[in-house]
């Protein structure tokens, strides 16, 4: 959900040249859970064809900021990594009722928008 909202926000703000999104999990599921697909459909985002993937230590080494949803990146990030990690401490939507997943979705969406506000206020505009 976070990656989909981040991609949408990046496109809305025309920030593709400033922000690259790398997404993946440490123990990804083999599919996006149906309840998540349904909750995101409410926001006109189709996740039905997406497949979760594992993020690699090499990918993490190359980024400046890692946002985790309820687990620390300390066990995954390379020891030499000097980036920032933010753990949003969110509940896992798996096996939760749709209304709870919608609440998690809404919190993720709000946090993504706030994060973009912050990141783009710190990023010098290209002139």
Residue pairs with C-beta under 8 A, 6 or more apart in sequence:
1 36
1 39
1 40
1 47
1 93
1 104
1 105
1 108
1 109
2 23
2 67
2 69
2 108
2 111
2 112
3 21
3 23
4 40
4 45
4 47
4 50
5 43
5 45
5 108
5 109
5 112
5 113
6 19
6 21
6 23
6 112
6 115
6 116
7 21
8 45
9 112
9 113
9 116
10 16
10 19
10 21
10 116
13 116
13 120
15 116
15 120
15 123
17 126
18 119
18 120
18 123
18 126
19 116
19 119
19 120
19 123
20 63
22 55
22 59
22 62
22 63
23 53
23 55
24 52
24 53
24 54
24 55
24 56
24 59
25 52
25 53
25 54
25 55
26 54
26 55
26 71
26 75
26 76
27 54
28 52
28 53
28 54
29 52
29 94
30 51
30 52
31 51
31 52
32 47
32 48
32 50
32 51
32 52
33 93
33 94
35 93
35 94
35 96
35 97
35 98
35 101
36 47
36 93
36 101
36 105
37 46
37 47
37 48
38 98
38 101
39 93
39 98
39 101
39 102
39 104
39 105
40 46
40 47
40 105
42 102
42 105
43 105
43 109
55 76
57 76
57 77
57 78
60 66
60 73
60 76
60 77
60 78
60 81
60 83
61 77
61 78
61 80
61 81
63 83
64 83
64 84
65 83
65 84
65 85
65 86
65 119
66 73
66 77
66 83
66 84
66 85
66 86
67 85
67 86
67 87
67 88
67 115
68 85
68 86
68 87
68 88
69 87
69 88
69 89
69 90
69 92
69 108
70 87
70 88
70 89
70 90
70 91
70 92
71 87
72 85
72 87
73 85
73 87
74 85
77 83
77 85
88 107
88 108
88 111
90 104
90 107
90 108
91 100
91 104
93 100
93 101
93 104
93 105
96 104
